[in-house]
Amino acid sequence: MLISELAFPHLVAANDERIDRDLERRRVALERRAEAAATAAPAAARTSAASVVMTSAPRHAATRRHQTNRMPRPAA
């Protein structure tokens, strides 16, 4: 026998409140990221070319791990 959600209005209300809290939390997080990006943009414009090159490099060697030792080494 299936029980309808309408049979438990307190659970529906609790779920609606949880969804509202989550949406509000996400909205605030997006606003903070937008503010941080707006304040970081002028600072990023002042950085030197060397620091831009450094930030574009891969973060760790694991990103290129699949490219190393792809072929067996020739016998010496």
ABEGO torsion letter per residue (X at the ends): XBBBAAABAAAAAAAAAAAAAAAAAAAAAAAAAAAAAAAAAAAAAABBAAAAAAAABBABAAAAAAABGABBBBBX
